[in-house]
Amino acid sequence: MKANENLILKSQTGTGKTWIACAFARQAPRLDYSVLYVRMPRLFEDLALARLDGRFPRLIDELARVQLLVLDDWGTHTLNDRQRLDLL
């Protein structure tokens, strides 16, 4: 985390990726890092609603400030063009 590196956990369903990601997420605050865990479908719902009610820039700023962002359930749904841009 000190090097601001990304970590992608990739494997078959049921192999413990979420468990490992949550272990990192539990340890990070003990080392004074901020953490946010979010499932991708929920994140895209939140982004879509924020775009509608004008909170989108503020929500993006909040996400950008988090030092450890755990994105779970990546790839379980097909992304539309808007979601791809939001993710970028």
N, C-alpha and C positions, 0 to 999 in steps of 0.2 A: 504494500500500500504506500510506503514511503516513496517508491519510484513511480507512483501513479500508473501502474501497469493494469491491463485488463486480464481477466481470467475467465475462460469459457470452459464449462464442464459439459462434456458431450458424451453420451452413452445411451444405451437402451433404457426404456422405461423400467423403473423399479430397481435401479442399481445404486441408488443413494445419492444422486446429484443434489437434490434438494436438501438432504441431511447435511452434506458437506457445506453447501452454500450457507445454510443456517448456522453451522458451527462457526464459520467465518464471521457471520453477522452477529453472533453472540459475543465473540471475542473482541470485535472492533471497538465497541464503546468502552471496554476495559482499557483500551489503549488510546482513549480520547478521540476516536473517529466517530463521525456521525454516520448513521446507517438507515437505509430504507429498503424494505423487502416488499416487492410488489409482483403479482402475477401479471403477465403480459396482457391477457384479455381485459383485466381490470384497469390496467394502465391506459389502454386504448379507449376504454369507456370514459375514464376520467378526462383524458385529453379531448375527446369529442365534446363532452359536456362543457369543459372549460372554454373551448373554442366558441360554443354557442352563447355562453353567458359572459364572455369578455375576460375570463380569468386566465386564458391560455398563456400570455406572457409571464404572468406571475407564477403559474404552475411550472413552466419551463425553468424559470429562475430558481425555484425551490428544488427541482430535480438536479439542476446543475451544481447547487451548493452541497449536495450530499456527497460525502467522501467515499462511502461504499454503497453502491446501488446494486441490489440483488434483483435481477429480472428472471423470474421463474416461469416455467411453462412456455418457454421460447419454442416456437416452431410447432406448437400443437394446433394452430389455426393458420389458415392462409391469410396473408396480409393484403389489404387493398392498397391502392396507390397513396392515399392519404396516410395510412398507417406506416407505410414505408418511409414517407417523408418525415413523419413525426419521429420515427425511430432514428433516422439519420441526424 
